[in-house]
Amino acid sequence: MKKLIWILLALIALAIAAGLYLYFKPVKDLTKSKPDFWFDDLRQLNEVLPNIENNPGAYIGKIFEISGNVTEYSAEPHGGGYLVIESKDFNILINAQLDHRVVKVNIQENRPCTIKAEFTGMEEDLIDPDVTIMYFKQAVILNPKTHQE
């Protein structure tokens, strides 16, 4: 019986240690990482979109670099916020949560912008089912509008 209690305590301690590690692990700095995929415009992303829709799990966690026109931008005073890149021509909407280190970026709506972010998922728009919404996290803003090699 004592052996069983020690095994359970060891498993509980291991679970707590793993949880603390995941909670306190540092966030990736995407400015220094190479993208797995890059798209100079949403036309290129639209060509690959059927593959992503058929197997989104293969793309989750991958780093995308995407260029397009910003349709909505909101920044928090101490870093973070969100950015939306949309193309009516291709029915794609990019919703990117900005990294908490992104502070005071000079972004204007309806102007071109390039972001690098981690893909987290996608869904159909509830209002317009032809539109695909792609979600990203930890987005950083890159300028000028070029991909890094």
LINUR-V185831 format. One record per backbone hydrogen bond with DSSP energy under -1.0 kcal/mol. CO is the residue of the C=O (numbers start at 0). NH is the residue of the N-H. E is the energy in kcal/mol with one decimal. If there is no record, write none. Layout:
CO,NH,E
CO,NH,E
This chain:
0,4,-1.9
1,5,-2.4
2,6,-2.2
3,7,-2.5
4,8,-2.6
5,9,-2.3
6,10,-2.3
7,11,-2.5
8,12,-2.6
9,13,-2.3
10,14,-2.4
11,15,-2.4
12,16,-2.5
13,17,-2.4
14,18,-2.3
15,19,-2.6
16,20,-2.3
17,21,-2.4
18,22,-2.2
19,23,-2.4
20,24,-1.0
28,31,-1.3
36,64,-2.1
38,66,-1.7
40,44,-1.2
41,45,-2.3
42,46,-1.3
43,47,-1.1
44,48,-1.5
47,51,-1.6
48,52,-2.8
49,53,-2.0
50,54,-1.5
54,57,-1.1
55,58,-1.4
55,59,-1.2
58,61,-2.1
61,118,-2.6
62,35,-2.1
62,36,-1.8
63,116,-2.5
64,38,-3.1
65,114,-2.8
67,112,-2.2
68,85,-1.2
69,109,-4.7
71,83,-2.9
73,81,-2.5
75,78,-1.5
79,75,-1.8
80,97,-2.4
81,73,-2.5
82,95,-2.9
83,70,-2.8
83,71,-1.4
84,93,-3.8
86,91,-1.2
90,131,-2.5
91,86,-1.9
92,133,-2.9
93,84,-2.1
94,135,-2.4
95,82,-2.2
96,138,-2.9
98,101,-1.9
101,79,-1.8
104,106,-1.6
107,110,-1.1
110,69,-2.3
112,67,-2.2
113,141,-3.2
114,65,-2.3
115,139,-2.6
116,63,-3.0
117,136,-2.4
118,60,-2.8
120,134,-3.2
122,132,-3.2
127,130,-2.1
130,124,-2.5
131,92,-2.5
132,122,-2.0
133,94,-3.0
134,119,-2.8
134,120,-1.1
135,96,-2.3
136,117,-2.4
138,98,-2.8
139,115,-2.4
143,145,-2.3
